[in-house]
Amino acid sequence: MDIFEELYNVIMDRKANPVEGSYTNYLLNKGTEKIAKKVGEEAVETAIAAAKKDKNEVVAEIADVQYHLLVLMADMGITLEDLSKELKNRR
């Protein structure tokens, strides 16, 4: 299992079994609009870090974007398989 699958599974578990104080549950409870805003915010932060050519900061921001995208996927019922199929179709 790769880290994306592992993290997605944790997010799905939080969705099914909420944990008090969990940031993932906070986002899921706030809903799609809040999650989407976080995806946008983290994407902008990634672009800014890239413009500064700060590799370590870019890596950290990409990790934030990836996490928030996985939360968005879970919120919307999109699986990693759905994403893989779409990427394969585009290849």
N, CA and C of each residue as an Amber inpcrd file, in Angstrom:
protein
   273
   0.8570000  -1.1800000   0.0000000   0.0000000   0.0000000   0.0000000
   0.8980000   1.2360000   0.0000000   0.6140000   2.1590000  -0.9050000
   1.4100000   3.3830000  -0.9280000   0.8240000   4.4160000   0.0430000
   1.5530000   5.4770000   0.2340000   1.1660000   6.4910000   1.2260000
  -0.1560000   7.1630000   0.8620000  -0.4440000   7.3360000  -0.4290000
  -1.7070000   7.9580000  -0.8230000  -2.8840000   7.0700000  -0.4470000
  -2.7340000   5.7840000  -0.7070000  -3.7900000   4.8350000  -0.3550000
  -3.9600000   4.7650000   1.1710000  -2.8450000   4.7440000   1.8720000
  -2.8950000   4.6980000   3.3310000  -3.5980000   5.9370000   3.8920000
  -3.2250000   7.1060000   3.4090000  -3.8310000   8.3490000   3.8840000
  -5.3080000   8.4130000   3.5060000  -5.6380000   8.0100000   2.2860000
  -7.0350000   7.9990000   1.8580000  -7.8610000   7.0810000   2.7650000
  -7.3020000   5.9260000   3.1010000  -8.0060000   4.9970000   3.9910000
  -8.2200000   5.5930000   5.3800000  -7.2500000   6.3250000   5.8850000
  -7.4140000   6.9990000   7.1820000  -8.5330000   8.0310000   7.0870000
  -8.5480000   8.8060000   6.0080000  -9.5940000   9.8220000   5.8120000
 -10.9670000   9.1540000   5.7380000 -11.0660000   8.0740000   4.9940000
 -12.3420000   7.3570000   4.8900000 -12.7610000   6.7890000   6.2510000
 -11.7980000   6.3380000   7.0280000 -12.1180000   5.8450000   8.3680000
 -12.6210000   6.9750000   9.2550000 -12.0120000   8.1430000   9.1540000
 -12.4760000   9.3050000   9.9250000 -13.8990000   9.6850000   9.5140000
 -14.1780000   9.5480000   8.2140000 -15.5170000   9.8580000   7.7130000
 -16.5430000   8.9010000   8.3170000 -16.1890000   7.6280000   8.3890000
 -17.1000000   6.6100000   8.9240000 -17.1260000   6.5870000  10.4430000
 -15.9810000   6.9040000  11.0470000 -15.8270000   6.8370000  12.5070000
 -15.1720000   8.1120000  13.0140000 -15.9460000   9.1840000  13.1170000
 -15.3690000  10.4750000  13.5160000 -14.5820000  10.4030000  14.8200000
 -13.4970000  11.1560000  14.8430000 -12.6390000  11.2580000  16.0220000
 -12.6720000  12.7110000  16.4770000 -13.0680000  12.9170000  17.7270000
 -13.1460000  14.2720000  18.2650000 -11.7780000  14.9440000  18.1900000
 -11.7700000  16.1710000  17.7080000 -10.5270000  16.9340000  17.5970000
  -9.7530000  16.6670000  16.3190000 -10.2480000  15.7890000  15.4660000
  -9.5750000  15.4600000  14.2090000  -9.7670000  16.5860000  13.1980000
  -8.6670000  17.0460000  12.6050000  -8.7480000  18.0820000  11.5820000
  -9.5110000  17.5650000  10.3630000  -9.3060000  16.3140000  10.0370000
 -10.0380000  15.7080000   8.9200000 -11.5370000  15.7820000   9.1790000
 -11.9750000  15.4340000  10.3860000 -13.3980000  15.5110000  10.7000000
 -13.8940000  16.9480000  10.6980000 -13.0680000  17.8720000  11.1410000
 -13.4330000  19.2890000  11.0800000 -13.7600000  19.6750000   9.6440000
 -12.8630000  19.3180000   8.7160000 -13.0820000  19.6540000   7.3080000
 -14.3340000  18.9740000   6.7630000 -14.4790000  17.6920000   7.0230000
 -15.6360000  16.9580000   6.5210000 -16.9400000  17.5310000   7.0740000
 -16.9280000  17.9360000   8.3310000 -18.1300000  18.5220000   8.9380000
 -18.4580000  19.8880000   8.3460000 -17.4380000  20.6450000   7.9650000
 -17.6560000  21.9700000   7.3680000 -18.1930000  21.8580000   5.9450000
 -17.8730000  20.7580000   5.2620000 -18.4600000  20.5200000   3.9550000
 -17.5610000  20.8340000   2.7730000 -18.1040000  20.5510000   1.6120000
 -17.3600000  20.6360000   0.3590000 -16.7960000  22.0300000   0.1010000
 -17.5810000  23.0700000   0.3740000 -17.1070000  24.4280000   0.0960000
 -15.8410000  24.7480000   0.8960000 -15.8200000  24.3960000   2.1680000
 -14.6490000  24.6530000   3.0150000 -13.4430000  23.8520000   2.5140000
 -13.6900000  22.5910000   2.1830000 -12.5950000  21.7490000   1.6940000
 -12.0440000  22.3180000   0.3850000 -12.9250000  22.7100000  -0.5110000
 -12.4980000  23.2800000  -1.7880000 -11.6760000  24.5490000  -1.5800000
 -12.0800000  25.3720000  -0.6390000 -11.3130000  26.5880000  -0.3360000
  -9.9150000  26.2340000   0.1570000  -9.8130000  25.2000000   0.9780000
  -8.5010000  24.7800000   1.4750000  -7.6300000  24.2580000   0.3340000
  -8.2170000  23.5240000  -0.6050000  -7.4590000  23.0510000  -1.7630000
  -6.8930000  24.2500000  -2.5160000  -7.7340000  25.2490000  -2.7610000
  -7.2820000  26.4520000  -3.4570000  -6.2020000  27.1960000  -2.7010000
  -6.3980000  27.3410000  -1.4060000  -5.4190000  28.0440000  -0.5590000
  -4.0620000  27.3480000  -0.6160000  -4.0800000  26.0330000  -0.4790000
  -2.8200000  25.2860000  -0.4760000  -2.1640000  25.2960000  -1.8640000
  -2.9700000  25.3020000  -2.9150000  -2.4130000  25.3750000  -4.2670000
  -1.7120000  26.7160000  -4.4860000  -2.3220000  27.7880000  -4.0030000
  -1.6980000  29.1140000  -4.1150000  -0.3910000  29.1470000  -3.3270000
  -0.4080000  28.5810000  -2.1270000   0.8150000  28.5490000  -1.3140000
   1.9100000  27.7420000  -2.0180000   1.5210000  26.6910000  -2.7220000
   2.4860000  25.8990000  -3.4870000   3.0950000  26.7430000  -4.6040000
   2.2610000  27.4750000  -5.3160000   2.7440000  28.3240000  -6.4080000
   3.6950000  29.4030000  -5.8820000   3.3620000  29.9920000  -4.7610000
   4.2160000  31.0300000  -4.1760000   5.5660000  30.4430000  -3.7790000
   5.5420000  29.2660000  -3.1520000   6.7980000  28.6130000  -2.7680000
   7.6350000  28.2820000  -3.9990000   6.9750000  27.8460000  -5.0620000
   7.6880000  27.5230000  -6.2970000   8.3160000  28.7770000  -6.9020000
   7.5930000  29.8740000  -6.8620000   8.1220000  31.1310000  -7.3990000
   9.3590000  31.5810000  -6.6240000   9.3940000  31.2430000  -5.3360000
  10.5590000  31.5750000  -4.5040000  11.6870000  30.5600000  -4.6840000
  11.3900000  29.4900000  -5.4480000  12.3600000  28.4220000  -5.6960000
  12.8380000  27.7610000  -4.4090000  11.9180000  27.6360000  -3.4530000
  12.2300000  27.0030000  -2.1740000  11.7400000  25.5580000  -2.2150000
  12.6280000  24.6510000  -2.5930000  12.2510000  23.2490000  -2.8050000
  11.6060000  22.6240000  -1.5730000  12.1910000  22.8310000  -0.4080000
  11.6310000  22.2270000   0.8040000  10.2230000  22.7360000   1.0890000
  10.0150000  24.0210000   0.8880000   8.6910000  24.5940000   1.0960000
   7.7010000  24.0770000   0.0430000   8.1650000  23.9240000  -1.1840000
   7.2980000  23.3850000  -2.2330000   6.8570000  21.9690000  -1.8830000
   7.7850000  21.1480000  -1.4360000   7.4450000  19.7760000  -1.0460000
   6.3980000  19.7820000   0.0700000   6.5910000  20.6290000   1.0720000
   5.6360000  20.7070000   2.1830000   4.2690000  21.1720000   1.6980000
   4.2500000  22.1530000   0.8110000   2.9730000  22.6660000   0.3060000
   2.2820000  21.6580000  -0.6050000   3.0590000  20.9270000  -1.4070000
   2.4630000  19.8800000  -2.2350000   1.8210000  18.8160000  -1.3470000
   2.4730000  18.4790000  -0.2530000   1.8910000  17.5110000   0.6820000
   0.5580000  18.0310000   1.2230000   0.4960000  19.3290000   1.5300000
  -0.7630000  19.9230000   2.0060000  -1.8500000  19.8460000   0.9320000
  -1.4830000  20.1550000  -0.3100000  -2.4530000  20.0900000  -1.4120000
  -2.9480000  18.6540000  -1.5710000  -2.0280000  17.7070000  -1.5710000
  -2.4080000  16.3030000  -1.7560000  -3.3690000  15.8440000  -0.6640000
  -3.0600000  16.1900000   0.5800000  -3.9410000  15.8150000   1.6920000
  -5.3410000  16.3950000   1.4900000  -5.4070000  17.6840000   1.2010000
  -6.7130000  18.3260000   1.0440000  -7.4670000  17.7870000  -0.1740000
  -6.7540000  17.4200000  -1.2390000  -7.4020000  16.7930000  -2.3850000
  -7.9920000  15.4340000  -1.9990000  -7.2710000  14.6850000  -1.1870000
  -7.7910000  13.3910000  -0.7350000  -9.0280000  13.5720000   0.1370000
  -9.0360000  14.5940000   0.9760000 -10.2310000  14.8810000   1.7860000
 -11.3900000  15.2480000   0.8710000 -11.1240000  16.0720000  -0.1370000
 -12.1640000  16.4440000  -1.0900000 -12.7040000  15.2160000  -1.8190000
 -11.8080000  14.3420000  -2.2340000 -12.2330000  13.1140000  -2.8970000
 -13.1410000  12.2910000  -1.9870000 -12.7270000  12.1190000  -0.7480000
 -13.5340000  11.3460000   0.2030000 -14.8870000  11.9980000   0.4100000
 -14.8890000  13.3040000   0.5380000 -16.1290000  14.0460000   0.7450000
 -17.0980000  13.8420000  -0.4190000 -16.5540000  13.7800000  -1.6260000
 -17.3900000  13.6960000  -2.8210000 -17.6050000  12.2640000  -3.3140000
 -17.0680000  11.2880000  -2.5770000 -17.2530000   9.8990000  -2.9690000
 -16.4150000   9.4870000  -4.1680000 -15.2940000  10.1570000  -4.3620000
 -14.3740000   9.8370000  -5.4520000 -13.2790000   8.9410000  -4.8950000
 -13.0450000   7.8200000  -5.5470000 -12.0460000   6.8750000  -5.0630000
 -10.7060000   7.0920000  -5.7710000  -9.6690000   6.4940000  -5.2050000
  -8.3700000   6.5300000  -5.8670000  -8.4500000   5.7970000  -7.2050000
  -9.2810000   4.7710000  -7.2750000  -9.4820000   4.0530000  -8.5350000
 -10.1030000   4.9670000  -9.5890000 -11.0810000   5.7940000  -9.1750000
 -11.6760000   6.7580000 -10.1080000 -10.6010000   7.6760000 -10.6890000
  -9.7300000   8.1560000  -9.8280000  -8.6680000   9.0530000 -10.2600000
  -7.6870000   8.3290000 -11.1800000  -7.3130000   7.1230000 -10.8010000
  -6.3960000   6.3320000 -11.6350000  -6.9740000   6.0900000 -13.0120000
  -8.2530000   5.7520000 -13.0830000  -8.8970000   5.5200000 -14.3860000
  -8.8540000   6.7780000 -15.2420000  -9.1450000   7.9200000 -14.6360000
  -9.1330000   9.1800000 -15.3850000  -7.7290000   9.4880000 -15.9130000
  -6.7280000   9.3090000 -15.0690000  -5.3550000   9.5690000 -15.5110000
  -4.9260000   8.5990000 -16.5990000  -5.3080000   7.3320000 -16.4810000
  -4.9730000   6.3480000 -17.5210000  -5.6570000   6.6960000 -18.8310000
  -6.9110000   7.1470000 -18.7610000  -7.6280000   7.5460000 -19.9820000
  -6.9280000   8.7110000 -20.6730000  -6.3460000   9.5930000 -19.9020000
  -5.6710000  10.7570000 -20.4760000  -4.3070000  10.4080000 -21.0550000
  -3.7320000   9.3450000 -20.5970000  -2.4040000   8.9280000 -21.0520000
  -2.5270000   8.4000000 -22.4440000
